[in-house]
Amino acid sequence: MFIGQTDNVLNCPFCESPLEDTHEIMTRFGNMVSGGKCSCGAVFVFDRSGHNIGDAYVDVLGLACDGDMDRALSLAPDEDYEIKELSYNSRRNKFGRESFKRGKPSPVFLFVKLKEGK
């Protein structure tokens, strides 16, 4: 379980609703990722190492598009979707917008929300 921003719960950065714990999700390519969905329509994945942010980016877009990777890869940031990244400091149980250790990747939650009609 990840202790979060307020009331010991991770909150969605789009709507501030508390999120449930991550769960394992099978991607279209057979990879398992940790992630979930918010009631506001945002989806998220968790990159535990902080080293695989590119893969996490592709995974979260695929999740947002219900596995349709052709559609996911055709979307343009800011035009078709919003993306927010939260670093996680497990020693302090804190979330932030930047890495907590200089020069070392921190675990990252990557959130995507499709814009209306996309």
N, C-alpha and C positions, 0 to 999 in steps of 0.2 A: 504494500500500500504506500502511496506517496502522500506525504504530509504537504499541504498546500498553502495557498495564499492567505486564506481566512478560514477560521473555524476548523483548522486541520483538514481541509479539503481542497483539492485542485479545482480551480474555477475556470470556466471557459473565458478566454480573453475577449471574445466577441459579445457575450451577453451576461457574463459574470455568474452564470448558473453553476452550481456544484456539479462536478463530473464524477462518474463512477470510476472505480479502478480500471486500469487498462486490462484488456484481454487479448489473447492471441488470435490473429486474423490471418487466414491464408490468402495470399495475393494470387493474381491470375497466373504468375510465373512459378507458383509453388513455394514461394518464400513465406515464412511465418514472420509477422511483425506484431509488435505490441501496440495497441491503439484503441480507439473507440469513437463514439459519436455523441454529439450534444443534441438536445431537443431543438436548438435553434437552427440546426442543419450543418453546423461546423463538424469537421472530422479531425482526428489527430492521430499521430503516431509518435512513438517514443524511441529515440535513438540512445540506447543505454551508454554506448561508448563515446558518442559525440564525434566519431570518426566517419560515420556513414551518412552524413547529412544529405548527400546527393541521392543516395538510394532512398532515404526517408522521404525526400521531396517527391520522387516518382511514386513511391508507395502511397503517400497521402493524397496525391492527385488522383491516382487510380481508385482509391477508396471513395473519394468525393464523387467520382464518376461511376460508381457501382461496378468497377472492374473493366470499364470500357477504356482501354489504354489509348486507342486512336483518338478518342475524344479528349482524354486527359492531356495528351501531349500536344493537342491543337490549341489548348487554352492559353491565353496571355495573362501574365500577372497584372494586377491592378485593373485590367479591362474586364476580365472574366471572373476573377476570384481575388480574395484577399488572403494574405498569408501572414501568420504571426509565429514567432519563435520564442520559446521560454527555456532558458537554461535552468538546470536543477542542481543545487548544492546539497548533497545528501548529508554532509556534516552539520550544516546549519538548518536543514529543512526549509530552504528558501528557494524561491523562483525569481528570475531576473531576465532582463533583455540581453545581457551580455555574459560572456564566459566568466566564471568565477575565479579560475586559475589562469594567470597569464601564461601563454604559450602552451597550455594543456587544454584539450577539448573537455567540455563538461557535458554530462548527459543533457539531451535536448528533447523537448516536446515541440513538435511542429504541427501547427493548426492551419487548416484551410477552410474557407467558407466561400462557396460559389455565389456569385452575384445573381440577383433575381433574373429569371428568364434564361439563365445559362445552363 
